[in-house]
Amino acid sequence: MANLRSTLAGYTRNQERLRRKSLKLALILKLFSENEATNLSAVLQGVSDLLTDREKERSACAERIKMMSQGPLKLYAVRISTAQMQLIFILHFKNSPKPETQMICKGMRAEVKLRETARDKEQKQQQNLDRVMIKEAGNRTKITQSQMELAGASHEVQRATAGLVDSVQRFESKKRADIQSCLGEMIWSEIQYHSRALEILTNAHQLLYETDLEADLEVTSLSPFFE
């Protein structure tokens, strides 16, 4: 999820670079138009304006992707160790994750640590009971007390495990909803941009080919240069 967010960020940065290059082209066309005859000048100025309009649409698209697609993915930017992630996958997916460090939200990491703490306490209580059974086998009171403490620790592990499994399920559900929403917003933003860009470029194409550029070459327009 973090990789998805960073890739989307790179995508919008590339769009910004492309926007700047397109605006540079629009500026060159505008400067070019200032020294040309009437019709050609009007065409160059018009195409320049239309390219500028297209880049406004591109900028709006990039901003929408940043807000609607990248923003929600910030929740997944907290790191969790491979061992913790392996525990989650064992509990939820019944298999091992990839060995590299995974990314997960802060709440999930807290749930994992809570379960690990409960498990460590259970192991200590088990070790304590084993020592009592060996060293004080005749002390039924202490044995019973140690057994009760172990049972309580085991109950805590079971409760923490159930809470972790529930959190994993909610996390996976939210992750799928966020992926659907983020990619859906990105695709819809692109659809809106490209539909508007197609309309603008169509107008630019029509302007370029429907204007009579040859009219600038009439003898009357060139006569001042030969007087």
C-alpha positions in Angstrom: 0.0 0.0 0.0 2.9 2.4 0.8 4.5 1.5 -2.6 1.1 2.2 -4.3 1.0 5.6 -2.6 4.7 6.5 -3.6 4.0 5.3 -7.1 0.9 7.6 -7.4 3.1 10.4 -6.1 5.6 9.7 -8.8 2.9 9.6 -11.4 1.6 13.1 -10.4 5.1 14.5 -10.4 5.6 13.2 -13.9 2.3 14.8 -14.9 3.6 18.1 -13.5 6.8 17.9 -15.5 4.7 17.2 -18.6 2.5 20.2 -17.8 5.5 22.5 -17.6 6.8 21.3 -21.0 3.4 21.8 -22.6 3.1 25.3 -21.1 6.6 26.1 -22.5 5.3 25.0 -26.0 2.2 27.2 -25.5 4.5 30.2 -24.7 6.7 29.6 -27.7 3.6 29.5 -30.0 2.4 32.8 -28.4 5.7 34.5 -29.0 5.8 33.1 -32.5 2.4 34.5 -33.2 3.5 38.1 -32.5 5.6 38.3 -35.6 3.3 36.6 -38.1 0.6 37.7 -40.4 -3.0 38.0 -39.3 -4.4 34.5 -39.9 -1.3 32.6 -38.9 -0.9 34.8 -35.9 -4.5 34.1 -34.8 -4.1 30.3 -35.3 -0.9 30.2 -33.3 -2.4 32.3 -30.5 -5.5 30.2 -30.5 -3.6 26.9 -30.3 -1.4 28.4 -27.5 -4.5 29.3 -25.5 -6.0 25.9 -26.0 -2.9 24.1 -24.9 -2.9 26.3 -21.8 -6.5 25.3 -21.1 -5.6 21.7 -21.5 -2.8 22.0 -18.9 -5.2 23.6 -16.5 -7.3 20.5 -16.8 -4.2 18.3 -16.3 -3.3 20.3 -13.1 -6.8 19.8 -11.7 -6.6 16.1 -12.5 -3.3 15.8 -10.6 -4.6 17.7 -7.6 -7.7 15.5 -7.5 -5.5 12.3 -7.6 -3.3 13.7 -4.8 -6.4 14.5 -2.6 -8.7 11.5 -3.4 -6.2 8.7 -4.1 -2.9 9.4 -2.3 -4.4 10.9 0.9 -6.2 7.8 2.2 -3.1 5.7 1.7 -1.2 7.6 4.4 -2.9 5.3 7.0 -0.7 2.5 5.7 2.7 4.2 6.2 3.7 2.6 9.5 6.3 -0.1 9.4 6.0 -3.4 11.1 8.7 -6.1 11.6 8.8 -9.2 9.4 8.2 -11.4 12.5 5.1 -9.4 13.5 3.8 -9.6 9.9 4.4 -13.3 9.8 2.3 -13.7 13.0 -0.6 -11.8 11.3 -0.4 -13.9 8.1 -0.3 -17.2 10.2 -3.3 -16.1 12.1 -5.3 -14.9 9.1 -4.0 -16.5 6.0 -2.4 -19.7 7.3 0.8 -19.1 5.3 4.0 -17.1 5.5 4.5 -13.6 4.1 7.2 -12.5 1.8 10.5 -12.0 3.8 10.8 -8.3 3.2 9.5 -5.8 5.7 5.8 -5.1 5.3 3.8 -1.9 5.8 0.7 -1.7 8.0 -1.2 0.8 10.0 -0.4 1.9 13.5 -3.4 0.2 15.1 -2.5 -3.2 13.7 1.0 -2.9 15.1 -0.4 -2.2 18.5 -2.6 -5.3 18.3 0.4 -7.4 17.4 2.4 -6.1 20.3 -0.4 -6.7 22.7 -0.7 -10.3 21.6 3.1 -10.8 21.9 3.1 -9.4 25.4 0.3 -11.7 26.4 2.2 -14.7 24.9 5.4 -13.8 26.7 3.5 -13.6 30.0 1.9 -17.0 29.4 5.3 -18.6 28.7 6.7 -17.1 31.9 3.7 -18.5 33.9 4.3 -21.9 32.3 7.9 -21.8 33.3 7.0 -20.8 36.8 4.5 -23.6 37.1 7.1 -26.1 35.9 9.6 -24.9 38.5 6.9 -25.2 41.3 6.0 -28.7 40.1 9.6 -29.8 40.3 10.8 -28.0 43.5 7.6 -27.9 45.5 5.7 -30.9 44.3 4.1 -31.3 47.7 2.8 -27.7 48.0 -0.7 -28.0 46.5 -1.6 -24.4 47.4 1.3 -23.0 45.4 0.8 -25.4 42.6 -2.9 -24.4 42.4 -2.1 -20.7 42.5 0.5 -21.2 39.7 -2.1 -23.1 37.6 -4.6 -20.4 38.1 -2.1 -17.7 37.0 -1.2 -19.8 33.9 -4.9 -20.2 33.1 -5.4 -16.4 33.4 -2.4 -15.8 31.2 -3.6 -18.3 28.6 -7.0 -16.6 28.6 -5.3 -13.2 27.9 -3.5 -14.8 24.9 -6.8 -16.2 23.6 -8.5 -12.8 24.0 -5.5 -10.9 22.4 -5.4 -13.5 19.5 -9.2 -13.1 18.9 -8.8 -9.3 19.0 -5.9 -9.5 16.5 -7.8 -11.8 14.1 -10.7 -9.4 14.3 -8.5 -6.4 13.6 -6.8 -8.2 10.7 -10.2 -9.0 9.1 -11.3 -5.3 9.6 -8.0 -4.2 8.2 -8.2 -6.3 5.1 -11.8 -5.2 4.6 -10.8 -1.5 4.8 -7.7 -2.1 2.7 -9.9 -3.5 -0.1 -12.4 -0.6 0.2 -9.5 1.9 0.1 -7.9 0.3 -2.9 -11.2 0.3 -4.7 -11.9 3.9 -3.8 -8.3 5.2 -4.6 -8.0 3.5 -7.9 -11.6 4.4 -8.8 -11.0 8.1 -8.1 -7.7 8.0 -10.1 -9.4 6.4 -13.1 -12.4 8.7 -12.9 -10.1 11.7 -12.7 -8.2 10.5 -15.8 -11.5 9.9 -17.7 -12.6 13.5 -16.9 -9.2 14.9 -17.9 -8.9 13.0 -21.1 -12.4 13.7 -22.2 -11.8 17.4 -21.7 -8.4 17.2 -23.3 -9.9 15.5 -26.3 -12.4 18.3 -26.6 -9.7 21.0 -26.4 -7.3 19.3 -28.8 -10.2 18.8 -31.3 -10.9 22.5 -31.2 -7.2 23.2 -31.7 -7.1 20.8 -34.7 -10.2 22.4 -36.2 -8.7 25.9 -35.7 -5.5 24.8 -37.4 -7.1 23.3 -40.5 -10.2 25.4 -40.9 -8.4 28.8 -41.0 -7.3 29.9 -44.4 -3.6 30.4 -43.9 -3.0 31.0 -47.6 -4.9 34.2 -47.3 -1.9 35.8 -45.6 0.0 35.2 -48.8 -2.2 37.4 -51.1 -0.3 40.0 -53.1 -2.1 42.8 -51.4 -0.7 41.7 -48.0 2.8 41.4 -49.3 2.9 44.5 -51.4 4.3 46.8 -48.7 7.5 44.8 -48.6 8.1 45.4 -52.3 7.3 49.1 -52.6 
